[in-house]
Amino acid sequence: MVEIRREGDVAVLLLDRPKVNALSPELVGRIASGLEGVFSEPGVRAVVLASRLGRAFSAGFDLRQLDGLSPGEFARFFDGFAALYRRIASGPVPVVAAVAGHALAGGAILALACERRVFGEGSWGFGRTEVDVGLPLPGGVLELLRATTDEATVYEAAALGRVFTPAEAAERRLAHRLVPGPEALAAAMDEARSLSAKPPGALGEIRRMLRGALAERIRDADRDVGEMFSRWWRGEESTACRRRILERLSGGAGG
């Protein structure tokens, strides 16, 4: 589900859960444990988060699996997912996302949490579509959006659930670089190597000053996020939306 490799000072995590890297409890756990593993490796100074699947970075949550969880299980799952994106955003070394396929809902959140985002051109979308499943965005994700782009784009992303093309995402500052699709991973590696080459003490202090306050805002906004989302997930509105989506799915998983 997650392949981990090391290239000098850079560790690479490749998501590999066909067909679209749908975020199940197991995949989220594997990403979290893989990330902690590379963060603790001596000499790792940057991380790249990418996908082995050409069509998707991650198309979102595995609605089929999550639909079968008890309220307590779902709350624990979402607490774990929120802890993962907070860890990506505030880890000891920068994480760079290489995105060259659909990044939707939870997949878009993981990419958004990364310090740098390299998008590959193509016919794919980047968006937080939770509203279409009858769910609000976590407060921490809204803080990430506000730190990234303008308020008009925050509204479009959160309230309208707009899915942006790669070019639109770059125009709205949701992506830092836009490159030809096949070059996304190589360009993200270049970004990571550039960061890893900086004096680590100085870079660490700069990152602390730039991102420390954001990390605190995300943590404060996410207080009790698992319980909150479990209540929304079980509500009539979200349940009805989810049923319609699941009925449309002819195979695979994603949401």
C-alpha positions as CSV (number, residue, x, y, z in Angstrom):
1,M,0.0,0.0,0.0
2,V,2.9,2.3,0.7
3,E,6.3,1.9,-0.9
4,I,9.2,3.7,0.9
5,R,12.5,4.3,-0.7
6,R,15.5,6.5,0.1
7,E,17.4,8.7,-2.4
8,G,20.3,10.3,-0.5
9,D,18.9,12.9,2.0
10,V,15.3,12.5,0.6
11,A,12.8,9.8,1.5
12,V,10.0,8.9,-0.9
13,L,6.6,7.6,0.1
14,L,4.6,6.2,-2.9
15,L,1.0,5.4,-2.3
16,D,-0.1,2.2,-4.1
17,R,-3.6,1.0,-3.3
18,P,-5.4,0.3,-6.6
19,K,-7.5,1.6,-8.2
20,V,-7.3,5.2,-6.9
21,N,-5.6,5.1,-3.5
22,A,-8.9,5.4,-1.7
23,L,-8.2,6.3,2.0
24,S,-9.2,3.3,4.1
25,P,-8.2,2.9,7.8
26,E,-5.4,0.6,6.8
27,L,-4.0,2.9,4.2
28,V,-4.1,5.9,6.5
29,G,-2.3,3.9,9.1
30,R,0.3,2.7,6.7
31,I,1.0,6.3,5.5
32,A,1.2,7.5,9.2
33,S,3.6,4.7,10.2
34,G,5.7,5.2,7.1
35,L,6.0,8.9,7.6
36,E,7.0,8.4,11.3
37,G,9.6,5.9,10.1
38,V,11.3,8.2,7.6
39,F,11.1,11.2,10.0
40,S,13.1,9.2,12.5
41,E,15.7,7.9,10.0
42,P,19.1,9.5,10.4
43,G,20.0,11.8,7.6
44,V,16.5,12.3,6.1
45,R,16.1,16.0,5.5
46,A,13.1,16.1,3.2
47,V,10.2,13.7,2.2
48,V,8.3,13.4,-1.1
49,L,4.8,12.1,-1.0
50,A,3.6,10.7,-4.3
51,S,1.5,8.0,-6.0
52,R,2.4,4.9,-8.0
53,L,-1.0,5.1,-9.8
54,G,-1.0,7.3,-12.8
55,R,-4.7,8.2,-12.6
56,A,-4.8,9.4,-9.0
57,F,-2.8,10.8,-6.1
58,S,-5.8,9.8,-4.0
59,A,-9.4,10.1,-5.0
60,G,-10.6,10.4,-1.5
61,F,-12.0,8.4,1.3
62,D,-13.0,4.7,0.9
63,L,-16.7,5.2,1.4
64,R,-17.5,1.5,1.2
65,Q,-15.2,0.6,4.1
66,L,-16.0,3.7,6.2
67,D,-19.7,3.1,5.8
68,G,-19.3,-0.1,7.7
69,L,-17.6,1.4,10.8
70,S,-19.3,1.9,14.1
71,P,-19.5,5.5,15.4
72,G,-16.6,4.9,17.7
73,E,-14.5,3.3,15.0
74,F,-15.2,6.2,12.6
75,A,-14.3,8.8,15.2
76,R,-11.0,7.0,15.8
77,F,-10.4,6.7,12.1
78,F,-11.0,10.4,11.6
79,D,-8.9,11.4,14.6
80,G,-6.0,9.4,13.0
81,F,-6.5,11.0,9.6
82,A,-6.5,14.5,11.1
83,A,-3.4,13.6,13.1
84,L,-1.8,12.5,9.8
85,Y,-2.4,15.7,8.0
86,R,-1.3,17.7,11.0
87,R,1.9,15.7,11.2
88,I,2.6,16.2,7.5
89,A,2.1,20.0,8.0
90,S,4.4,20.3,11.0
91,G,6.9,17.4,10.8
92,P,10.6,17.8,11.6
93,V,11.5,18.0,7.9
94,P,9.6,19.4,4.9
95,V,7.2,17.2,2.9
96,V,6.8,17.8,-0.8
97,A,3.8,16.5,-2.7
98,A,4.1,15.2,-6.3
99,V,0.5,15.2,-7.7
100,A,-0.2,14.1,-11.3
101,G,-3.6,12.6,-10.9
102,H,-6.9,13.1,-9.1
103,A,-6.5,14.5,-5.6
104,L,-10.0,14.8,-4.1
105,A,-11.5,15.1,-0.6
106,G,-9.1,13.4,1.8
107,G,-6.5,13.1,-1.0
108,A,-6.6,16.8,-1.6
109,I,-6.2,17.4,2.2
110,L,-3.0,15.3,2.3
111,A,-1.5,17.2,-0.6
112,L,-2.6,20.6,0.9
113,A,-0.8,19.7,4.2
114,C,2.5,19.3,2.3
115,E,4.9,22.2,2.5
116,R,5.5,22.3,-1.3
117,R,3.2,21.0,-4.0
118,V,4.3,20.2,-7.5
119,F,1.4,19.5,-9.9
120,G,1.6,17.7,-13.2
121,E,-0.5,19.0,-16.1
122,G,-3.3,16.7,-17.2
123,S,-7.0,16.0,-17.2
124,W,-7.5,15.5,-13.5
125,G,-8.9,17.5,-10.6
126,F,-7.9,18.9,-7.2
127,G,-10.7,19.6,-4.8
128,R,-12.2,19.2,-1.3
129,T,-15.5,17.7,-2.2
130,E,-16.7,16.8,1.3
131,V,-19.6,19.1,1.1
132,D,-21.1,16.9,-1.6
133,V,-21.1,14.0,0.9
134,G,-22.9,16.1,3.4
135,L,-19.8,16.9,5.5
136,P,-18.1,20.2,6.4
137,L,-14.4,20.6,6.2
138,P,-12.4,20.1,9.4
139,G,-11.4,23.4,11.0
140,G,-7.7,22.5,10.6
141,V,-8.2,22.1,6.8
142,L,-9.8,25.5,6.6
143,E,-6.7,26.9,8.4
144,L,-4.5,25.2,5.8
145,L,-6.5,26.7,3.0
146,R,-6.4,30.2,4.5
147,A,-2.7,30.0,4.9
148,T,-2.4,28.9,1.2
149,T,-4.8,31.0,-0.9
150,D,-7.2,33.9,-0.9
151,E,-10.6,34.0,0.9
152,A,-12.6,33.7,-2.4
153,T,-10.8,30.5,-3.3
154,V,-11.2,29.2,0.3
155,Y,-15.0,29.7,-0.2
156,E,-15.1,28.0,-3.6
157,A,-13.1,25.1,-2.3
158,A,-15.0,24.6,1.0
159,A,-18.6,25.7,0.3
160,L,-18.9,24.9,-3.4
161,G,-16.6,21.9,-3.3
162,R,-15.0,23.2,-6.5
163,V,-12.7,20.8,-8.3
164,F,-9.8,22.8,-9.9
165,T,-7.8,21.8,-12.9
166,P,-4.0,21.7,-12.3
167,A,-3.6,25.1,-14.1
168,E,-6.4,26.6,-12.0
169,A,-4.8,25.3,-8.9
170,A,-1.5,26.9,-9.8
171,E,-3.2,30.2,-10.6
172,R,-4.9,30.1,-7.1
173,R,-1.6,29.3,-5.3
174,L,-2.9,25.8,-4.4
175,A,0.1,24.5,-6.2
176,H,3.6,25.9,-6.1
177,R,4.8,24.5,-9.4
178,L,3.1,23.2,-12.6
179,V,5.1,20.9,-14.8
180,P,4.4,18.5,-17.6
181,G,2.5,15.5,-16.1
182,P,5.3,12.9,-16.4
183,E,7.8,15.2,-14.8
184,A,5.9,15.8,-11.5
185,L,7.8,13.3,-9.4
186,A,11.2,14.4,-10.8
187,A,10.3,18.0,-10.1
188,A,9.2,17.2,-6.6
189,M,12.4,15.4,-6.0
190,D,14.3,18.5,-7.2
191,E,12.3,20.6,-4.7
192,A,13.1,18.2,-1.9
193,R,16.8,18.0,-2.8
194,S,17.0,21.8,-2.8
195,L,15.5,21.9,0.7
196,S,17.6,19.0,2.0
197,A,20.8,20.9,0.8
198,K,20.1,23.8,3.2
199,P,21.9,24.0,6.5
200,P,19.4,22.0,8.7
201,G,19.6,24.1,11.8
202,A,18.9,27.3,9.9
203,L,16.1,25.8,7.8
204,G,14.5,24.2,10.9
205,E,14.4,27.6,12.7
206,I,12.9,29.3,9.6
207,R,10.3,26.6,9.3
208,R,9.5,26.9,13.0
209,M,8.9,30.6,12.6
210,L,7.0,30.3,9.4
211,R,4.8,27.3,10.2
212,G,4.8,27.1,14.0
213,A,1.8,29.4,14.4
214,L,-0.1,27.6,11.6
215,A,0.5,24.3,13.4
216,E,-1.0,25.7,16.6
217,R,-4.0,27.1,14.7
218,I,-4.6,23.7,13.0
219,R,-4.4,21.8,16.3
220,D,-6.8,24.2,18.1
221,A,-9.3,24.1,15.2
222,D,-9.2,20.3,15.2
223,R,-10.2,19.9,18.8
224,D,-12.6,16.9,19.1
225,V,-12.6,16.6,15.3
226,G,-13.2,12.8,15.3
227,E,-16.3,13.0,17.5
228,M,-17.6,16.0,15.5
229,F,-17.2,14.2,12.1
230,S,-18.6,11.0,13.5
231,R,-21.8,12.9,14.3
232,W,-21.9,14.5,10.9
233,W,-21.2,11.1,9.2
234,R,-24.2,9.5,11.0
235,G,-26.5,12.4,10.3
236,E,-29.4,12.1,7.9
237,E,-27.9,14.5,5.4
238,S,-24.6,12.8,5.1
239,T,-26.1,9.3,5.2
240,A,-28.5,10.2,2.3
241,C,-25.6,11.7,0.2
242,R,-23.4,8.7,0.8
243,R,-26.2,6.2,-0.2
244,R,-26.6,8.0,-3.5
245,I,-22.9,8.0,-4.2
246,L,-22.5,4.3,-3.2
247,E,-25.4,3.4,-5.5
248,R,-23.6,5.1,-8.4
249,L,-20.3,3.4,-7.8
250,S,-20.2,0.4,-10.1
251,G,-16.8,-0.8,-8.7
252,G,-13.7,0.3,-6.8
253,A,-13.8,2.8,-4.0
254,G,-13.3,6.5,-3.6
255,G,-15.1,9.6,-2.3
